[in-house]
Amino acid sequence: MGRAGFIIESFLDAIDLDIPLLPLESVHHWMKRKSCKNISHKSYRETIWKLQHKNYLEIVEKNNKKFLKLTEKGQLEKLLRKARIPRQSEWDGKWRVLMFDIPEKHREKRDFFRYLLKQNNYAMLQASVFINPYPLNPEALKYLKKIGLMEFVRYMEVFMLDSDKDLMKKFGVSK
């Protein structure tokens, strides 16, 4: 990850999903954060602009003070970054299956959810059914509940799957 990616990552990490507003600080205040050392004023401003331009972040005013706020798209991007599946050395023999039926009115969230699954190397078994040999990060499930999509998603661990040789080959795992 390059310097710009690192700064964007630190911005997204700094904004807590449970506390939606982060004070818009000077670069000097921002640099006091543990992971944000040696950020120039220019990089700080450019990062805010890039996140606004990508529609991940907005600046809101409250009580004559400015705050950074993640947009819904920004929250989903944060989820994507937090929900990456950690690679494990050994497969436990269980398949993780995600099925979903997300209504059309949530199309953008549904499309991003599919993107999240593909980014985490889930394979599509059929429309709206994805599979992976490794567990989904609990942060992803927690966030799906928070944004109201969990009611449309089912997650299960499957001990036996017929004809899984092709999947085992695809994921490079063996029993």
HELIX and SHEET records of a PDB file:
HELIX    1   1 ARG A    3  ALA A   14  1                                  12    
HELIX    2   2 VAL A   27  MET A   31  1                                   5    
HELIX    3   3 HIS A   41  HIS A   53  1                                  13    
HELIX    4   4 GLU A   72  LYS A   82  1                                  11    
HELIX    5   5 GLU A  104  HIS A  106  5                                   3    
HELIX    6   6 ARG A  107  GLN A  119  1                                  13    
HELIX    7   7 PRO A  138  LYS A  146  1                                   9    
HELIX    8   8 MET A  150  PHE A  152  5                                   3    
HELIX    9   9 LYS A  165  PHE A  171  1                                   7    
SHEET    1   A 3 LEU A  21  PRO A  23  0                                        
SHEET    2   A 3 LYS A  65  LEU A  70 -1                                        
SHEET    3   A 3 LEU A  57  LYS A  62 -1                                        
SHEET    1   B 4 ALA A 123  GLN A 126  0                                        
SHEET    2   B 4 VAL A 129  ASN A 132 -1                                        
SHEET    3   B 4 TRP A  95  PHE A 100 -1                                        
SHEET    4   B 4 VAL A 153  VAL A 158 -1                                        
END                                                                             
